[in-house]
Amino acid sequence: MTWRALSVSPYGTVSASDFEFNNGAAVVLNAANITGGGDFVVGADLFTVSGISGNTSIAGTLDVAGITTLADDLHLTANTSALIHTVGTDG
């Protein structure tokens, strides 16, 4: 059975987590913290939005199904970075 917990710290951090018990110990399945005026963090550092700049960091793959608009430069930082254009059936 999976349990859900929600807590608020004295500093305004809202924490939500899903957990289950395994041999009497609580095992966290998913967790997220939201700090009022601070950063929004999912996992330890898997998805982070800076509360100061709004910059977003994603530790995995960003999969976008719709149109993506970039208002500034696109920086590719890996030595093997590539920008690949694949023409689909709609253009």
Sequence and secondary structure as in RCSB ss.txt:
>XXXX:A:sequence
MTWRALSVSPYGTVSASDFEFNNGAAVVLNAANITGGGDFVVGADLFTVSGISGNTSIAGTLDVAGITTLADDLH
LTANTSALIHTVGTDG
>XXXX:A:secstr
  EEEEEE TTSEEEEEEEEEETTEEEEEEEEEEETTS EEETTTTEEE TTT  EEESS     S    SS   
  STT        TT 
